[in-house]
Amino acid sequence: MKKWILRFSCLALLLLPGVISAGQFVGVSVTLDNPFQTVTAPTSGFSLVNFTGTVSVDPALRIDQTRLDNPFNNAQTNSLSATYDPAFLTFAFGPGTGTYTGSLFNVNVPAGTLPDLYAFKELSTNPSVLFVEATFADQAFGAGSPNEPSFFSDDAPFSVRVNAPSNGVPDHGSTMLLLGVSLAGIVALRRRLSVTA
């Protein structure tokens, strides 16, 4: 009996590291370098807000799908359009595995955009996200497949705070400087006129 317990204990010790490492399998990781950005609304044309980051997909997996939300304001009355960077799409639907670091997507802020925080999914109070999902590359799909596909996913929330454009009114410091220079000019002109008279 003691031999069986000893053998079982040794077998459990051999299998334990495999069980622990299987629980640590991440599969997909999405991180944004600067997920919460601020921009001033342009007075003409548009501004592109670029989001960079890293998407890592385990070598045993391939990207199955990705989704990019157009960020809405909290009142759901306005939104900005978000578009994938072509280099990220080449990675996602080319190899679809490994690590991609660089430009992931852009958010377009056109002239006339109302100042607000654009950070929500459409018709939701959930945050706008970049979502990436992957499954095993050799996974059998189709009707009657004995293998149920396993999906691994991650997402990263993002937002764009749009500030009002500057209206050309100088700030307090500039106003005081202009008044001081104007006053000095008037004093100098007055002295010059009084000397000639």
C-alpha positions in Angstrom: 0.0 0.0 0.0 2.8 2.4 0.9 4.4 1.7 -2.6 1.1 2.8 -4.3 0.9 6.0 -2.3 4.5 6.8 -3.0 4.0 6.1 -6.8 0.9 8.2 -6.8 2.6 11.1 -5.0 5.5 11.0 -7.5 3.1 11.0 -10.4 1.2 14.0 -8.9 4.4 15.9 -8.5 5.3 15.2 -12.1 2.0 16.4 -13.4 1.6 19.4 -11.1 3.8 21.8 -13.1 1.8 21.1 -16.3 -1.5 21.8 -14.5 -0.1 25.1 -13.1 1.3 26.3 -16.4 -2.0 25.4 -18.2 -3.8 27.7 -15.8 -1.4 30.5 -16.7 -2.0 30.3 -20.5 -3.0 33.8 -21.5 -3.5 33.3 -25.3 -4.2 37.0 -26.3 -3.1 40.2 -24.8 -4.0 43.7 -26.0 -2.4 46.9 -24.5 -2.6 50.5 -25.6 0.3 52.9 -25.0 -1.9 55.9 -24.3 -5.5 54.7 -24.2 -7.1 58.0 -22.9 -6.2 60.9 -25.2 -7.1 64.6 -25.4 -7.3 66.7 -28.6 -8.5 70.2 -29.5 -11.3 70.2 -32.1 -9.9 71.6 -35.4 -11.4 74.7 -36.8 -11.2 73.2 -40.4 -10.5 69.8 -41.8 -10.0 67.0 -39.3 -7.4 65.7 -36.7 -6.4 62.0 -36.5 -5.8 60.7 -33.0 -3.4 57.7 -33.3 -3.5 54.8 -30.9 -0.4 52.7 -30.6 0.2 49.5 -28.6 0.9 45.8 -28.6 -1.2 42.8 -29.5 0.3 39.4 -28.5 -1.2 36.1 -29.7 0.3 32.8 -28.5 2.0 30.9 -31.3 -0.5 28.1 -31.0 -3.4 30.5 -31.8 -4.5 32.5 -34.8 -6.7 35.7 -34.7 -10.2 34.7 -35.4 -11.8 38.2 -35.3 -11.2 41.8 -34.1 -13.7 44.6 -33.4 -13.1 48.3 -33.0 -15.8 50.5 -31.5 -16.7 54.0 -32.7 -16.5 56.0 -29.5 -19.7 57.8 -28.5 -20.3 60.5 -25.9 -22.2 59.5 -22.7 -25.5 61.1 -24.0 -25.2 58.9 -27.2 -25.8 61.9 -29.4 -22.4 62.2 -31.1 -19.7 59.8 -32.1 -16.3 59.7 -33.7 -15.2 57.3 -36.4 -12.4 54.8 -35.6 -10.5 53.0 -38.3 -7.8 50.3 -38.2 -4.3 51.0 -39.2 -3.5 49.0 -42.4 -0.3 47.6 -40.8 -2.3 46.1 -37.9 -4.9 44.6 -40.4 -2.0 43.0 -42.3 -0.8 41.4 -39.1 -4.3 40.3 -37.9 -5.4 38.7 -41.1 -1.9 37.7 -42.4 0.0 35.6 -39.9 -2.5 36.4 -37.1 -0.1 35.1 -34.5 3.0 36.4 -32.6 3.4 40.0 -31.4 2.5 43.2 -33.2 3.8 46.5 -31.8 2.9 49.8 -33.5 0.0 51.8 -34.8 -3.3 49.9 -34.1 -6.0 52.4 -35.1 -6.9 56.1 -35.6 -9.9 58.1 -34.4 -11.0 60.9 -36.7 -12.0 64.2 -35.1 -13.6 66.5 -37.7 -14.0 70.2 -37.5 -17.2 71.1 -35.6 -17.0 68.2 -33.2 -18.7 69.1 -30.0 -16.4 69.2 -27.0 -17.1 66.1 -24.9 -15.6 62.8 -23.7 -16.0 60.1 -26.4 -15.5 56.9 -24.5 -18.6 54.6 -24.8 -20.0 51.9 -27.0 -23.1 52.7 -29.1 -26.2 52.5 -27.0 -24.3 51.5 -23.9 -22.5 52.8 -20.9 -19.7 50.3 -21.4 -16.4 51.7 -22.6 -15.4 51.7 -26.3 -12.7 49.0 -26.9 -10.4 47.4 -29.3 -11.3 43.6 -29.1 -9.2 40.7 -30.4 -10.2 37.1 -30.3 -8.1 34.0 -31.3 -8.6 30.3 -31.5 -6.2 27.3 -31.9 -4.7 27.3 -35.4 -5.4 23.5 -35.9 -8.8 23.6 -34.3 -11.4 21.5 -36.3 -14.5 23.5 -37.2 -17.7 22.6 -38.9 -20.9 20.7 -38.3 -20.4 17.5 -36.4 -16.9 18.4 -35.3 -16.0 16.5 -32.2 -13.9 19.4 -31.0 -15.6 22.4 -29.6 -13.5 25.4 -30.5 -11.7 27.2 -27.7 -11.6 31.0 -27.9 -9.2 33.4 -26.1 -9.8 37.1 -26.2 -8.8 40.4 -24.7 -9.8 44.0 -25.1 -8.4 47.4 -24.3 -10.7 50.4 -23.5 -9.9 53.8 -25.1 -11.3 57.3 -25.2 -10.8 60.7 -26.8 -11.6 63.9 -24.9 -12.3 66.7 -27.4 -11.7 70.2 -26.2 -13.2 73.3 -27.8 -11.1 75.0 -30.4 -9.3 78.2 -29.4 -11.3 81.2 -30.6 -8.4 83.6 -31.2 -8.9 85.5 -28.0 -5.5 86.0 -26.3 -5.0 84.7 -22.8 -4.6 87.1 -19.8 -0.8 87.2 -20.0 -0.8 88.2 -23.7 -3.5 90.8 -23.1 -1.4 92.5 -20.4 1.7 92.4 -22.7 -0.3 94.0 -25.5 -1.7 96.7 -23.2 1.8 97.4 -21.8 3.4 97.8 -25.3 0.5 99.9 -26.5 0.7 102.2 -23.4 4.5 102.6 -23.9 3.9 103.5 -27.6 1.4 106.1 -26.7 3.7 107.7 -24.1 6.6 107.7 -26.5 4.4 109.3 -29.2 3.1 111.9 -26.8 6.6 112.9 -25.8 7.6 113.2 -29.4 4.6 115.5 -30.1 5.3 117.7 -27.1 9.0 118.1 -28.1 8.1 119.3 -31.6 5.4 121.7 -30.4 
